[in-house]
Amino acid sequence: MRQRIVAGAAVFLFAHALLATPPIDRVAMQAQVRAEFLYSWKAYEKYAWGHDELRPLSKQPRDWYGESLLMTPVDSLDTLLLMGLNDEADKAKTLIVEKLNFDKDISVKVFEITIRELGGLLSAYEMTGDPRLLHLADDLGTRLLPAFNTPTGMPYMYVNLRTGKTSGARSNPAEVGTLILEFGTLSKLTNKPVYMEKAKRALVELYKRRSKIDLVGEEIDVETGAWVSKASHVGGGIDSYYEYVLKCSRLFGDKECESMWQTSIRAVNKHLADEAPSGLWYGEVDMNSGKRTNPEFGALHAFLPAVLVLGGDTKRARRLEESCFRMWTLSGIESEVLNYRTMTIKSPGYQLRPEIIESAYYLHHATHDARYLMMGKTYFDAIVAHCRTDAGYTTLKSVVTMEKGDLMPSYFLAETLKYLYLLFAPDSALDLDKVGFNTEAHPLRR
């Protein structure tokens, strides 16, 4: 009896503590996020202007391919515009239209250049109406098209922007299937059907090669169409394939993509969802048998609650975000990969990723539950505490030791801080019925 009374008292005290927690001041939090974005942007301006990214600890620029594609300015422009940082946005846009040139003898990763550069240019064009941005997007799209010249129609991983030479036949569902929002939008804006046709064919050809239980694997040969790795999960290498099947149906009203989504999410929920003592997770299985192979979940997997919300499954999304929050609080900040059965860290880095925050934003938008504001504040406070430097923000080598890395990825400005800002902003700041985000958080008009 005494044990029951003590337990009951503990529950009462916990509930009282929750009720006693003051509500999140959304206006103040939005202002804080905006201030930290501006702080990060000014550090980029000071130490890496005209280059792809900033290394905050060494205060040096980093270019992906030896010469700059203005990755951070292109990726950040729509965030600058959303936050009303008009002077900085004008300066960034001037740099882009005057200096950005894709006629370079470099072999680029089709997926990364599509989601960051093409997505960024298209979003900024839709927000500003500046035709020079659309011209750059069209030029880039043309230079990426040779990647689709494979026997299957699924693109090579790399293409030379000047010569069109391709490489990288071994690809994955994320890199094959995460192109249709950008190429489809480019088709719409330029009246050039070829962009949509190539990206849609790649997505459909990948979907056709799903297993008998409707799952895809981790690695595929785009020349033969054969699976190289049969591991199936929702983490890196597969994640945004599922996101784009759903968002294709929403952004373009595509019924075929809607059917593909319904089939895919049923299989994912049936075979990958895993009930553990620590909550609901999505693990790894064999794509053919559905046999469990690995109880791992990580920072990249945390996009899934957002996509579940978008697909109408708020109940499951809520449960999964609670698991994600548990992953975050385990060390005070999320690790790259976790074993959710033992709750032990498998990969200790933190890459300033946005996915867990993106999911909190979508859940708050759908439910108006203040719990997601609390989560957002927890995420933001931890990032400030552990990743802030005297020149912007940096990754962590380990969430155990909190040892800092030396990189401020462009997606930190494009996604992480944007989703935090939108989470605390008034609901009217962005109408999710009128726009859809690409996987780099670039809003594209429906």
GIKA-V196590 format. One record per pair of residues at least 4 apart in sequence whose ideal C-beta (glycine too) atoms are under 6 Angstrom apart, sorted by the first residue. I is the first residue (numbers start at 1). J is the second residue. D is the distance in whole Angstrom. If there is no record, write none. Layout:
((I	J	D) (I	J	D))
This chain:
((16	20	6) (24	373	4) (24	377	6) (26	424	5) (29	424	4) (30	424	4) (30	425	5) (33	417	6) (33	420	5) (33	421	5) (34	83	5) (37	417	5) (40	392	4) (40	393	6) (41	88	6) (43	391	4) (43	392	3) (44	48	5) (44	54	5) (44	72	6) (45	49	5) (47	54	6) (47	59	5) (47	391	6) (48	54	4) (48	61	4) (51	61	3) (51	63	5) (51	68	5) (52	63	5) (52	64	5) (52	68	5) (52	71	4) (53	62	5) (53	72	6) (53	410	6) (54	392	6) (54	408	5) (55	60	5) (55	62	5) (55	406	5) (55	407	6) (56	389	4) (56	391	5) (56	392	4) (56	394	4) (56	408	5) (57	406	4) (58	406	6) (59	391	5) (63	67	6) (63	68	5) (65	106	4) (70	74	5) (70	96	6) (70	100	5) (71	75	6) (71	410	5) (72	76	6) (72	410	4) (73	92	4) (73	95	6) (73	96	6) (74	117	5) (74	120	4) (75	116	5) (75	120	5) (75	410	4) (75	414	4) (76	80	6) (76	413	4) (76	414	6) (77	92	5) (77	124	4) (78	123	4) (78	124	5) (78	127	6) (78	442	6) (79	413	6) (79	418	5) (80	85	5) (80	88	5) (80	89	4) (81	89	5) (81	127	5) (85	89	6) (94	98	6) (95	99	5) (96	100	5) (97	132	4) (100	136	6) (102	139	6) (102	140	5) (102	143	6) (102	161	5) (103	162	6) (104	161	5) (104	162	6) (105	162	5) (106	161	6) (107	158	5) (107	160	5) (108	113	5) (108	161	6) (110	114	6) (110	144	6) (110	147	5) (110	155	6) (110	159	6) (111	175	4) (111	178	6) (112	116	6) (113	117	5) (114	118	5) (114	179	5) (114	182	5) (115	119	5) (115	438	6) (115	439	5) (115	440	4) (116	120	6) (116	440	5) (118	137	6) (118	140	6) (118	182	5) (119	182	5) (119	438	4) (119	440	5) (119	442	4) (120	442	6) (121	133	5) (121	136	5) (121	137	4) (122	137	5) (122	185	5) (123	442	4) (123	443	6) (124	128	6) (124	133	5) (125	133	4) (125	134	5) (126	445	5) (134	189	6) (137	186	6) (138	190	5) (141	186	5) (141	195	6) (143	161	5) (144	159	6) (146	159	6) (146	164	4) (146	166	6) (147	155	4) (147	156	5) (147	159	4) (147	166	6) (148	155	5) (148	198	4) (150	154	6) (150	222	5) (150	223	6) (151	223	6) (152	205	5) (152	222	6) (152	225	5) (153	201	4) (153	202	6) (153	205	5) (154	176	5) (154	202	5) (154	205	5) (154	206	6) (154	222	4) (155	202	6) (156	166	4) (156	168	5) (157	168	3) (157	171	5) (157	175	6) (158	167	5) (158	168	5) (159	166	5) (160	165	4) (169	221	6) (169	222	5) (169	223	5) (170	219	6) (170	221	6) (170	228	6) (171	175	5) (171	176	5) (171	222	5) (172	219	5) (172	237	4) (173	177	5) (173	206	6) (173	216	5) (173	238	5) (173	241	4) (174	178	5) (174	237	5) (174	238	6) (174	239	6) (174	240	5) (174	241	5) (176	202	5) (176	206	5) (177	203	5) (177	206	5) (177	241	4) (177	244	5) (178	240	4) (178	244	5) (178	439	6) (179	183	5) (179	199	4) (180	184	5) (180	199	4) (180	200	6) (180	203	5) (180	244	6) (180	248	5) (181	247	6) (181	251	6) (181	438	5) (183	195	4) (183	196	6) (183	199	4) (184	196	5) (184	252	6) (185	444	5) (186	190	6) (186	195	5) (187	192	6) (187	193	6) (187	195	4) (187	196	4) (193	197	6) (196	200	6) (201	205	6) (207	260	5) (209	225	6) (210	214	5) (210	216	5) (211	215	5) (211	287	5) (211	288	5) (213	267	6) (213	290	5) (214	263	5) (214	267	4) (215	232	4) (215	267	5) (215	287	4) (217	227	4) (217	229	5) (217	230	5) (217	232	6) (217	287	5) (218	229	4) (218	231	4) (218	237	5) (219	228	4) (219	229	4) (220	227	5) (221	226	5) (221	228	6) (230	286	6) (230	287	5) (231	284	6) (232	285	5) (232	287	4) (233	284	4) (234	239	6) (234	282	5) (234	301	5) (234	304	5) (235	239	6) (235	300	5) (235	301	5) (236	300	4) (239	300	6) (239	303	6) (240	244	6) (240	439	4) (242	264	6) (243	247	6) (243	307	5) (243	439	6) (244	248	6) (245	257	6) (245	260	5) (245	261	5) (245	264	6) (246	261	5) (246	311	6) (247	251	6) (247	436	5) (248	252	6) (248	254	5) (248	257	4) (249	254	5) (249	257	4) (249	258	4) (249	261	6) (250	436	6) (251	436	4) (251	446	5) (261	265	6) (267	271	6) (268	272	5) (269	273	5) (271	285	5) (271	290	4) (272	282	5) (273	282	6) (274	281	5) (274	283	4) (276	281	6) (276	340	5) (276	341	6) (278	340	6) (278	343	6) (279	322	6) (279	323	4) (280	319	4) (280	320	5) (280	323	6) (281	297	5) (281	323	6) (281	340	4) (283	295	5) (284	293	5) (284	294	4) (285	290	5) (285	291	6) (285	292	5) (285	293	6) (286	291	5) (286	293	6) (295	339	6) (295	340	5) (295	341	4) (296	337	6) (297	301	5) (297	338	6) (297	340	5) (298	336	5) (298	337	4) (298	338	6) (299	334	5) (299	336	5) (299	353	4) (302	324	5) (302	355	4) (302	356	4) (302	359	6) (303	355	4) (305	317	4) (305	320	5) (305	321	4) (305	359	4) (306	358	5) (306	359	4) (306	362	4) (308	313	4) (308	316	5) (308	317	4) (309	314	6) (309	317	5) (309	362	4) (309	363	6) (309	366	5) (313	317	6) (314	366	6) (321	359	5) (321	363	6) (324	356	5) (325	375	6) (327	334	5) (327	338	5) (328	334	5) (331	399	4) (332	382	6) (333	350	5) (333	382	5) (333	386	6) (333	399	5) (335	345	4) (335	348	5) (335	399	5) (336	347	4) (336	349	5) (337	346	4) (337	347	4) (338	345	6) (339	344	5) (339	346	6) (348	398	4) (348	399	6) (348	400	5) (349	397	6) (350	396	4) (350	399	5) (351	395	5) (352	395	5) (352	409	6) (352	412	4) (352	416	6) (354	358	5) (354	415	4) (354	416	4) (354	419	5) (357	379	5) (357	419	4) (357	420	6) (358	419	5) (360	372	4) (360	375	5) (360	376	5) (361	419	5) (361	422	6) (361	423	4) (363	367	6) (363	372	5) (364	372	4) (364	423	6) (376	423	4) (377	381	6) (380	420	5) (382	386	6) (383	387	5) (384	388	5) (386	402	5) (387	393	5) (387	394	6) (388	393	6) (389	394	5) (392	408	5) (393	408	5) (394	404	5) (394	405	6) (394	406	6) (394	408	6) (395	405	4) (395	407	5) (397	403	4) (397	405	5) (398	403	5) (408	412	6) (410	414	6) (411	415	5) (412	416	5) (413	417	6) (414	440	6) (414	441	6) (415	441	4) (418	441	5) (421	425	6) (422	429	6) (425	429	4) (434	446	6) (435	443	4) (435	445	6) (436	444	6) (436	446	6) (437	441	5) (437	443	6) (438	442	5))
